[in-house]
Amino acid sequence: MIKVNDMRFHLSFNVTEDGIKLRDFLGAQQISKRTLTAVKYNGGTLLVNGIERDVRHILNSSDRIDVYFPPEETSDGLEAEEGDLALVFEDDFLLILDKPAHQSTMPSFNHRSRTIANFVARKFISEKIPSTVHIVTRLDHNTSGLVCIAKNRHIHHLLGNQVSNGTFKRGYAAIVEGHFFPDYIMINEAIGRKDGSIIERIVRSDGQKACTEVHVTDRFVINRQKLTKIELKLHTGRTHQIRVHMKWTGHPIHGDDLYGGSQSLISRQALHCESLQFKHPITNKSLTFTAPLPLDMKRILSHNQ
């Protein structure tokens, strides 16, 4: 029996053909076997026309299916903390936030608290959203810009599929050292961990495939220092991918001291996720979100006026 105030994440579907098993129908809706197992054993419910059924039930056209997903518990070690979130978009399924530089997306050994995930966990608790925090796209501690967060593991699964198949588009802006040529390049260089380091990555033949698209938008000089503003598109999502690829070209990101960038004009890598484009996981509507450059990067560009 479903309670009137049931707060569990819930999706409804209408059946349009006869004779298909409930399990197969839900699979066609991209509900994974793992999720169905969790629904069965961890507090979820499957209803067909308001009656609880198992996954072997045979459906008829015009049937209505309601899937109540099991409530999720906050991940161990993720402390819920009050903090400001720069909200760009929110609905029942996902969040888009504009992360400032000098804030981590998730807790780590060096940054255990005051992360985006800590703040979102508190938001979910205060709004009685029965979910843990599902980061779809994350940014390095000192990279600013757009972050996508799912409100349920199934939504995370659907968005993760888009990331994997390349239909989830991420656009970045950066300021790099030197005058970068040519105006356009596609970098296809595998990336792996640098020997002896748990943090730094390098281009190496035995690494993971990595592809970054680079467009030059401006070349300029400040205090005799040559700089280039570029826009980038990620076609894969390796750790430090843009930073590593730009170092490999001989044009590290300005401010990125880990990968050889000078900090004469900025105290962190001048890298910003300025756009996200993807299909809404439920409505299939095309979504585009943008975030303006932060002040520290604008200040550098203003010297070029």
Salt bridges, closest charged atoms under 4 A:
ASP6 OD2 - ARG8 NH2 2.83
ASP54 OD2 - ARG56 NH2 3.11
ASP66 OD1 - HIS10 NE2 2.84
ASP66 OD1 - ARG64 NH2 2.93
GLU72 OE1 - HIS134 NE2 2.64
GLU72 OE2 - ARG153 NH1 3.94
GLU90 OE1 - LYS123 NZ 3.14
GLU90 OE2 - LYS151 NZ 2.72
ASP91 OD2 - HIS280 NE2 2.63
GLU127 OE2 - LYS123 NZ 2.85
ASP140 OD2 - HIS240 NE2 3.93
ASP140 OD2 - ARG243 NH1 2.96
GLU177 OE2 - HIS254 ND1 2.62
ASP183 OD1 - ARG219 NH2 2.54
ASP195 OD1 - ARG204 NH1 3.10
GLU200 OE1 - LYS194 NZ 3.62
GLU200 OE2 - LYS247 NZ 3.65
ASP206 OD1 - ARG204 NE 2.59
GLU213 OE2 - HIS215 NE2 3.08
GLU213 OE1 - HIS235 NE2 2.78
GLU231 OE2 - LYS229 NZ 3.98
ASP256 OD1 - ARG243 NH2 2.79
ASP296 OD2 - ARG268 NE 2.90
